[in-house]
Structure formats: structure tokens, C-alpha cells
Amino acid sequence: RSTLFPYTTLFRSRTGEAFRPFCDFGDAPDSYDPDPWSPAVHERDTSLRLGPTFDREWLKISSIDATADGSDEDGIGTVPLFDPTSSTYNTQVSVYNNTDTVATVIGWLDYNGNGLFDVSEASVPVSVPPGASSQNIFLNWTGISSSLPVGSYTYLRIRLVSASYPMDAGDATGYYDGGETEDYRVIIDNTILPVTLISFDAKAINNSKVKLAWAASEIGRAHV
């Protein structure tokens, strides 16, 4: 469980030199991992990850845009804007769980802007069954009350672990053997985005049904 911090252990090689194994860390600003001895960190499991890639580093490296540890923040293709006047928020996450055990995904959205991922800011946990292909799941927040100003930003953390290890709303930080953490910067905005229709098609099926297909884009949605 996340009360153990084995990533801090220094191992000895055959030559007697100390080394620390590579792990995946969160890279949101340092305030989101207030205990430097227990940040959000995962040992690598090639069968359990968020998105198509997994990054590893020696230590937590934070940045204001939460991209300091490389290009592995790919579980969310487009980070949704957060409307502070709305009581809900949701995002789609790509999860790869090619293990023999159900996995758990939880997100934390700092909607009160205090620089921490509070227990009350956790999403409803989602169970992800094993499978050989990536799966898209939705994380949802309800009952949100926020006074963050439009034009500012906050942060989102997504964590994935095997259900063999307990993870709940209080586990935004800490160590897990397997899985991954991804952090994102979220723009605060309540603007309705303009929608551009790219294509539209209608086909009759057996003279009894109509199949509709369309594609559209929203200007202003971007990975941040």
C-alpha cells in the first residue's frame, strides 16, 4: 500500500555501487506531493499503464505545465476545460490492463485551487477488467463547488493500479508496485466552444432505418 516507500531504497550492484531503480512519478508542481518521501510513484509494469507509453525517471521532476517527466502523459488525448460554474466534470481516459487482475483508476481534480489533491476532490473509482487491448473509461466528478477565476488553471492527477493493491480517495500520493500516474494542467473557462461541422452523411438501411454519421471539431480544445 502507499504507506510504504520502497522506491527510496538504495540497492547494491555486484560492484558495490548504490543505485535506485527507475520509476514513474507524478510531475505536477511540488505542492501536490507535500511529503518528499512519499510522492505519487509506481514501479513499472509493462502490462498496466495509462495511454500507449510509460515514462521512468530517478526522481520526481515537476513543472508548472505538468510535463516535466516527458511525453508519457497520453492517457487523456484532450484535457477538458473546467467550468467553475458547473457542478460536474468528466474526462475520458485510455487504460491498458493486460494483466490477469482487475485494475482501479481514480482521478483527483484540484477544483478548490489549494495546491493539493484533497480526498473530497477524488472521482468515483472505476474498475477496469483485463483485456488485450486498450479500453476507454470515463472519470466523473459531481457536487463540485469552485471559485477559481476564468483564465486561471488547476491540476488533474490520474492513477492506475492493480486491484490487488487498495487505492481510494486518500491515495493521491504514495508508492505502488505497478500502474502509472499522469498529471495534467487544466484550464479554467466557461466559454461555449465554437463547433465546426466537418462532414455529415445519411444512409438508408433496408428502407426502414437511417444511419447518420458526422464529424465535428471544437475550436479551443487542446492538450495542455
Beta strands, then each sheet from edge to edge (+ up, - down):
strand 1: 11-12
strand 2: 18-19
strand 3: 24-25
strand 4: 41-43
strand 5: 48-50
strand 6: 89-97
strand 7: 103-109
strand 8: 126-128
strand 9: 135-141
strand 10: 153-162
strand 11: 175-177
strand 12: 180-187
strand 13: 195-205
strand 14: 209-218
sheet 1: 1+ 2-
sheet 2: 3+ 4- 11-
sheet 3: 5+ 6- 9+
sheet 4: 8+ 7- 10+ 12-
sheet 5: 13+ 14-
end
